[in-house]
Amino acid sequence: MSVDPMHDNPAHWTRGPIKLYFARDDRRLIVPKYRRWNGWTFNFAHPAAPLLMGAILFAPAIVEMVRRAAG
């Protein structure tokens, strides 16, 4: 049995096959996935989550633009 009431609250997870975690009261940025054995995910209600996701998504494009400008 889990001892993490924030994680185990179904209200903090989206419905459907893809589970996203949204818990404004949870200060953690990275939390275990809905099925803990499956890895880790972001707390999308955390203020830093959009910035980190943007950095992850746009980093390859920025690196490519810098590479083309330098070469």
N, CA, C and O atoms as CSV, one atom per row, in Angstrom:
chain,resi,resn,atom,element,x,y,z
A,1,MET,N,N,0.836,-1.185,0.000
A,1,MET,CA,C,0.000,0.000,0.000
A,1,MET,C,C,0.879,1.246,0.000
A,1,MET,O,O,1.889,1.299,0.701
A,2,SER,N,N,0.504,2.216,-0.764
A,2,SER,CA,C,1.281,3.441,-0.896
A,2,SER,C,C,1.007,4.383,0.282
A,2,SER,O,O,-0.073,4.355,0.872
A,3,VAL,N,N,1.981,5.202,0.609
A,3,VAL,CA,C,1.833,6.171,1.685
A,3,VAL,C,C,1.950,7.598,1.146
A,3,VAL,O,O,2.402,8.492,1.861
A,4,ASP,N,N,1.552,7.815,-0.089
A,4,ASP,CA,C,1.630,9.121,-0.731
A,4,ASP,C,C,0.214,9.579,-1.093
A,4,ASP,O,O,-0.248,9.322,-2.205
A,5,PRO,N,N,-0.486,10.260,-0.161
A,5,PRO,CA,C,-1.880,10.617,-0.428
A,5,PRO,C,C,-2.061,11.574,-1.609
A,5,PRO,O,O,-3.090,11.521,-2.283
A,6,MET,N,N,-1.095,12.436,-1.871
A,6,MET,CA,C,-1.208,13.342,-3.023
A,6,MET,C,C,-1.205,12.538,-4.319
A,6,MET,O,O,-2.053,12.749,-5.186
A,7,HIS,N,N,-0.266,11.627,-4.448
A,7,HIS,CA,C,-0.130,10.806,-5.645
A,7,HIS,C,C,-1.325,9.882,-5.814
A,7,HIS,O,O,-1.788,9.670,-6.935
A,8,ASP,N,N,-1.822,9.339,-4.735
A,8,ASP,CA,C,-2.880,8.340,-4.795
A,8,ASP,C,C,-4.282,8.930,-4.955
A,8,ASP,O,O,-5.243,8.182,-5.138
A,9,ASN,N,N,-4.413,10.234,-4.890
A,9,ASN,CA,C,-5.715,10.881,-5.048
A,9,ASN,C,C,-6.091,10.900,-6.529
A,9,ASN,O,O,-5.390,11.532,-7.320
A,10,PRO,N,N,-7.169,10.232,-6.929
A,10,PRO,CA,C,-7.549,10.180,-8.343
A,10,PRO,C,C,-7.882,11.553,-8.924
A,10,PRO,O,O,-7.815,11.737,-10.140
A,11,ALA,N,N,-8.237,12.509,-8.085
A,11,ALA,CA,C,-8.553,13.850,-8.570
A,11,ALA,C,C,-7.330,14.558,-9.141
A,11,ALA,O,O,-7.474,15.531,-9.882
A,12,HIS,N,N,-6.128,14.087,-8.810
A,12,HIS,CA,C,-4.904,14.715,-9.305
A,12,HIS,C,C,-4.425,14.129,-10.631
A,12,HIS,O,O,-3.403,14.561,-11.164
A,13,TRP,N,N,-5.142,13.161,-11.160
A,13,TRP,CA,C,-4.750,12.512,-12.413
A,13,TRP,C,C,-5.826,12.730,-13.469
A,13,TRP,O,O,-7.017,12.679,-13.163
A,14,THR,N,N,-5.410,12.973,-14.712
A,14,THR,CA,C,-6.389,13.118,-15.784
A,14,THR,C,C,-7.012,11.764,-16.085
A,14,THR,O,O,-6.435,10.715,-15.797
A,15,ARG,N,N,-8.182,11.811,-16.662
A,15,ARG,CA,C,-8.857,10.571,-17.048
A,15,ARG,C,C,-8.368,10.144,-18.424
A,15,ARG,O,O,-7.769,10.932,-19.156
A,16,GLY,N,N,-8.625,8.909,-18.758
A,16,GLY,CA,C,-8.246,8.408,-20.070
A,16,GLY,C,C,-6.984,7.585,-20.015
A,16,GLY,O,O,-6.424,7.349,-18.945
A,17,PRO,N,N,-6.536,7.143,-21.195
A,17,PRO,CA,C,-5.374,6.248,-21.245
A,17,PRO,C,C,-4.052,6.929,-20.891
A,17,PRO,O,O,-3.139,6.278,-20.384
A,18,ILE,N,N,-3.946,8.216,-21.149
A,18,ILE,CA,C,-2.722,8.951,-20.820
A,18,ILE,C,C,-2.973,9.721,-19.535
A,18,ILE,O,O,-3.786,10.644,-19.509
A,19,LYS,N,N,-2.282,9.345,-18.476
A,19,LYS,CA,C,-2.484,9.955,-17.161
A,19,LYS,C,C,-1.472,11.078,-16.952
A,19,LYS,O,O,-0.265,10.839,-16.953
A,20,LEU,N,N,-1.968,12.309,-16.773
A,20,LEU,CA,C,-1.130,13.450,-16.453
A,20,LEU,C,C,-1.442,13.884,-15.028
A,20,LEU,O,O,-2.595,13.865,-14.598
A,21,TYR,N,N,-0.412,14.270,-14.309
A,21,TYR,CA,C,-0.549,14.619,-12.892
A,21,TYR,C,C,-0.654,16.128,-12.745
A,21,TYR,O,O,0.232,16.856,-13.192
A,22,PHE,N,N,-1.731,16.608,-12.122
A,22,PHE,CA,C,-1.950,18.025,-11.834
A,22,PHE,C,C,-2.320,18.151,-10.364
A,22,PHE,O,O,-3.447,17.836,-9.983
A,23,ALA,N,N,-1.395,18.605,-9.538
A,23,ALA,CA,C,-1.676,18.802,-8.111
A,23,ALA,C,C,-1.017,20.102,-7.667
A,23,ALA,O,O,0.192,20.143,-7.436
A,24,ARG,N,N,-1.804,21.154,-7.549
A,24,ARG,CA,C,-1.264,22.462,-7.167
A,24,ARG,C,C,-0.649,22.448,-5.770
A,24,ARG,O,O,0.318,23.167,-5.515
A,25,ASP,N,N,-1.190,21.650,-4.878
A,25,ASP,CA,C,-0.684,21.611,-3.499
A,25,ASP,C,C,0.573,20.764,-3.347
A,25,ASP,O,O,1.230,20.826,-2.308
A,26,ASP,N,N,0.916,19.982,-4.349
A,26,ASP,CA,C,2.117,19.138,-4.310
A,26,ASP,C,C,3.289,19.962,-4.824
A,26,ASP,O,O,3.268,20.410,-5.970
A,27,ARG,N,N,4.295,20.168,-4.009
A,27,ARG,CA,C,5.423,21.030,-4.376
A,27,ARG,C,C,6.456,20.324,-5.240
A,27,ARG,O,O,7.389,20.961,-5.732
A,28,ARG,N,N,6.303,19.019,-5.433
A,28,ARG,CA,C,7.273,18.268,-6.231
A,28,ARG,C,C,7.079,18.569,-7.713
A,28,ARG,O,O,5.946,18.651,-8.188
A,29,LEU,N,N,8.167,18.730,-8.435
A,29,LEU,CA,C,8.121,18.926,-9.881
A,29,LEU,C,C,8.027,17.588,-10.598
A,29,LEU,O,O,7.317,17.459,-11.595
A,30,ILE,N,N,8.735,16.605,-10.095
A,30,ILE,CA,C,8.749,15.274,-10.712
A,30,ILE,C,C,8.182,14.282,-9.703
A,30,ILE,O,O,8.594,14.243,-8.543
A,31,VAL,N,N,7.226,13.483,-10.171
A,31,VAL,CA,C,6.548,12.515,-9.312
A,31,VAL,C,C,6.519,11.159,-10.008
A,31,VAL,O,O,6.706,11.084,-11.223
A,32,PRO,N,N,6.286,10.082,-9.247
A,32,PRO,CA,C,6.138,8.777,-9.900
A,32,PRO,C,C,4.910,8.770,-10.808
A,32,PRO,O,O,3.909,9.427,-10.522
A,33,LYS,N,N,4.999,8.031,-11.888
A,33,LYS,CA,C,3.859,7.926,-12.795
A,33,LYS,C,C,2.687,7.235,-12.109
A,33,LYS,O,O,2.823,6.688,-11.014
A,34,TYR,N,N,1.537,7.272,-12.770
A,34,TYR,CA,C,0.318,6.677,-12.234
A,34,TYR,C,C,0.569,5.244,-11.802
A,34,TYR,O,O,0.190,4.839,-10.703
A,35,ARG,N,N,1.206,4.489,-12.666
A,35,ARG,CA,C,1.676,3.149,-12.302
A,35,ARG,C,C,3.156,3.307,-11.965
A,35,ARG,O,O,3.988,3.458,-12.860
A,36,ARG,N,N,3.473,3.274,-10.707
A,36,ARG,CA,C,4.807,3.626,-10.209
A,36,ARG,C,C,5.942,2.878,-10.889
A,36,ARG,O,O,7.028,3.433,-11.053
A,37,TRP,N,N,5.719,1.650,-11.283
A,37,TRP,CA,C,6.770,0.854,-11.919
A,37,TRP,C,C,7.107,1.373,-13.306
A,37,TRP,O,O,8.078,0.924,-13.915
A,38,ASN,N,N,6.317,2.311,-13.812
A,38,ASN,CA,C,6.462,2.810,-15.177
A,38,ASN,C,C,7.401,4.011,-15.291
A,38,ASN,O,O,7.666,4.470,-16.402
A,39,GLY,N,N,7.907,4.526,-14.180
A,39,GLY,CA,C,8.854,5.635,-14.259
A,39,GLY,C,C,8.369,6.883,-13.548
A,39,GLY,O,O,7.692,6.813,-12.523
A,40,TRP,N,N,8.730,8.033,-14.116
A,40,TRP,CA,C,8.457,9.329,-13.505
A,40,TRP,C,C,7.771,10.252,-14.496
A,40,TRP,O,O,7.861,10.049,-15.706
A,41,THR,N,N,7.082,11.271,-13.981
A,41,THR,CA,C,6.418,12.258,-14.820
A,41,THR,C,C,6.475,13.614,-14.132
A,41,THR,O,O,6.904,13.720,-12.984
A,42,PHE,N,N,6.041,14.642,-14.839
A,42,PHE,CA,C,5.993,15.986,-14.275
A,42,PHE,C,C,4.683,16.218,-13.547
A,42,PHE,O,O,3.652,15.642,-13.895
A,43,ASN,N,N,4.736,17.063,-12.537
A,43,ASN,CA,C,3.529,17.623,-11.944
A,43,ASN,C,C,3.220,18.858,-12.790
A,43,ASN,O,O,3.848,19.902,-12.612
A,44,PHE,N,N,2.272,18.749,-13.693
A,44,PHE,CA,C,2.008,19.820,-14.645
A,44,PHE,C,C,1.391,21.055,-14.008
A,44,PHE,O,O,1.241,22.072,-14.686
A,45,ALA,N,N,1.029,21.005,-12.733
A,45,ALA,CA,C,0.536,22.173,-12.022
A,45,ALA,C,C,1.674,22.956,-11.363
A,45,ALA,O,O,1.453,24.057,-10.859
A,46,HIS,N,N,2.876,22.403,-11.361
A,46,HIS,CA,C,4.034,23.088,-10.775
A,46,HIS,C,C,4.425,24.253,-11.679
A,46,HIS,O,O,4.425,24.095,-12.900
A,47,PRO,N,N,4.760,25.425,-11.119
A,47,PRO,CA,C,5.099,26.589,-11.944
A,47,PRO,C,C,6.270,26.374,-12.899
A,47,PRO,O,O,6.317,27.006,-13.954
A,48,ALA,N,N,7.209,25.507,-12.560
A,48,ALA,CA,C,8.377,25.287,-13.411
A,48,ALA,C,C,8.128,24.264,-14.518
A,48,ALA,O,O,8.937,24.157,-15.440
A,49,ALA,N,N,7.046,23.523,-14.452
A,49,ALA,CA,C,6.785,22.464,-15.434
A,49,ALA,C,C,6.700,22.981,-16.865
A,49,ALA,O,O,7.326,22.391,-17.746
A,50,PRO,N,N,5.946,24.069,-17.148
A,50,PRO,CA,C,5.896,24.546,-18.541
A,50,PRO,C,C,7.262,25.000,-19.063
A,50,PRO,O,O,7.580,24.798,-20.235
A,51,LEU,N,N,8.063,25.611,-18.194
A,51,LEU,CA,C,9.394,26.055,-18.612
A,51,LEU,C,C,10.290,24.861,-18.944
A,51,LEU,O,O,10.994,24.864,-19.953
A,52,LEU,N,N,10.255,23.866,-18.104
A,52,LEU,CA,C,11.071,22.679,-18.335
A,52,LEU,C,C,10.606,21.919,-19.573
A,52,LEU,O,O,11.433,21.459,-20.360
A,53,MET,N,N,9.316,21.783,-19.750
A,53,MET,CA,C,8.789,21.106,-20.940
A,53,MET,C,C,9.165,21.872,-22.204
A,53,MET,O,O,9.538,21.267,-23.209
A,54,GLY,N,N,9.070,23.192,-22.158
A,54,GLY,CA,C,9.470,24.001,-23.304
A,54,GLY,C,C,10.945,23.832,-23.630
A,54,GLY,O,O,11.320,23.732,-24.798
A,55,ALA,N,N,11.777,23.799,-22.603
A,55,ALA,CA,C,13.210,23.599,-22.817
A,55,ALA,C,C,13.490,22.245,-23.451
A,55,ALA,O,O,14.320,22.131,-24.353
A,56,ILE,N,N,12.793,21.223,-22.975
A,56,ILE,CA,C,12.993,19.879,-23.522
A,56,ILE,C,C,12.523,19.808,-24.971
A,56,ILE,O,O,13.195,19.216,-25.816
A,57,LEU,N,N,11.379,20.407,-25.258
A,57,LEU,CA,C,10.814,20.324,-26.611
A,57,LEU,C,C,11.568,21.166,-27.628
A,57,LEU,O,O,11.730,20.754,-28.777
A,58,PHE,N,N,12.033,22.351,-27.212
A,58,PHE,CA,C,12.659,23.259,-28.171
A,58,PHE,C,C,14.185,23.209,-28.194
A,58,PHE,O,O,14.797,23.843,-29.053
A,59,ALA,N,N,14.805,22.491,-27.294
A,59,ALA,CA,C,16.265,22.402,-27.257
A,59,ALA,C,C,16.854,21.889,-28.565
A,59,ALA,O,O,17.831,22.469,-29.040
A,60,PRO,N,N,16.315,20.833,-29.177
A,60,PRO,CA,C,16.898,20.379,-30.444
A,60,PRO,C,C,16.832,21.441,-31.546
A,60,PRO,O,O,17.775,21.581,-32.324
A,61,ALA,N,N,15.745,22.174,-31.618
A,61,ALA,CA,C,15.626,23.220,-32.638
A,61,ALA,C,C,16.616,24.350,-32.385
A,61,ALA,O,O,17.214,24.874,-33.325
A,62,ILE,N,N,16.790,24.722,-31.137
A,62,ILE,CA,C,17.735,25.791,-30.803
A,62,ILE,C,C,19.160,25.354,-31.100
A,62,ILE,O,O,19.942,26.131,-31.647
A,63,VAL,N,N,19.503,24.136,-30.752
A,63,VAL,CA,C,20.843,23.625,-31.040
A,63,VAL,C,C,21.087,23.615,-32.546
A,63,VAL,O,O,22.169,23.991,-32.997
A,64,GLU,N,N,20.107,23.195,-33.316
A,64,GLU,CA,C,20.262,23.175,-34.770
A,64,GLU,C,C,20.416,24.590,-35.337
A,64,GLU,O,O,21.225,24.800,-36.241
A,65,MET,N,N,19.662,25.554,-34.827
A,65,MET,CA,C,19.785,26.938,-35.312
A,65,MET,C,C,21.167,27.488,-35.005
A,65,MET,O,O,21.759,28.168,-35.843
A,66,VAL,N,N,21.687,27.210,-33.827
A,66,VAL,CA,C,23.030,27.677,-33.448
A,66,VAL,C,C,24.077,26.983,-34.320
A,66,VAL,O,O,25.032,27.621,-34.764
A,67,ARG,N,N,23.904,25.679,-34.569
A,67,ARG,CA,C,24.852,24.962,-35.401
A,67,ARG,C,C,24.895,25.529,-36.815
A,67,ARG,O,O,25.973,25.680,-37.389
A,68,ARG,N,N,23.738,25.841,-37.378
A,68,ARG,CA,C,23.694,26.392,-38.743
A,68,ARG,C,C,24.258,27.809,-38.787
A,68,ARG,O,O,24.907,28.185,-39.762
A,69,ALA,N,N,24.017,28.595,-37.742
A,69,ALA,CA,C,24.543,29.967,-37.717
A,69,ALA,C,C,26.056,29.975,-37.576
A,69,ALA,O,O,26.717,30.873,-38.098
A,70,ALA,N,N,26.612,29.002,-36.886
A,70,ALA,CA,C,28.057,28.958,-36.662
A,70,ALA,C,C,28.805,28.348,-37.848
A,70,ALA,O,O,29.995,28.599,-38.037
A,71,GLY,N,N,28.104,27.554,-38.635
A,71,GLY,CA,C,28.816,26.820,-39.664
A,71,GLY,C,C,28.537,27.287,-41.012
A,71,GLY,O,O,29.079,26.747,-41.977
